[in-house]
Amino acid sequence: MEEYVKAKRSMHHAIFQTSQVRDLTVIELSADFSLVVAVDSDGGIGPKPNDLVRVSGYEAGRFGARVPLMEILACGAVPIAAFDSLAVEMEPLGREIIRGVRDELNSIGLPKNFSLSGSTEDNVPTSETGMGVVVLGVVRKSDFRPGSSMNRDEVFAIGIPKSGPEDVVDLKDHDIADSACLSHVRQVTGVHDILPVGS
């Protein structure tokens, strides 16, 4: 509380200690808990005329949410909110992307009313899809997984990393690990560090 009061008086005073761990921003909330922020963006992937990788808005939303959601799950955090930043109009494409983001969040058992907010671009017509997704999580420091590998641990790869335009990326492709799979893996006794492989 004392740090908060100081920061209100002067924005030059940092309230919380922050660090970068892999692709995560970790904000220390207390001696026991941290806020974890994961972000990913996609451009030129969607159904618009100038998109290089052609997928539906729904698929763009699913895969756009998957990367930051998997980062939050992999580090041991509990997701608490998500945000979409869409450089497209709300109707019809924005709504389809948001539906995909929502379904990816629900795929790990988060409730239908899980906190999801965001913004769309309704002032300027766009000819290419652009989007970003942010997922916030909270983690007890003792549950934070990055760097938790131990001597004599075995290393396993789950899935085959794929990314357009080189690969065809499809929601039905069982070679690609998804958020639900990672959610199950992190419950397995003896699994220490989990490292998602990019997009």
PyMOL commands that set and color helices and strands:
alter all, ss='L'
color gray80, all
select helices_A, chain A and resi 2-9+57-74+90-106+141-143+179-185
alter helices_A, ss='H'
color red, helices_A
select strands_A, chain A and resi 18-21+24-28+33-43+45-46+53-54+78-86+116-119+130-140
alter strands_A, ss='S'
color yellow, strands_A
deselect
rebuild
show_as cartoon
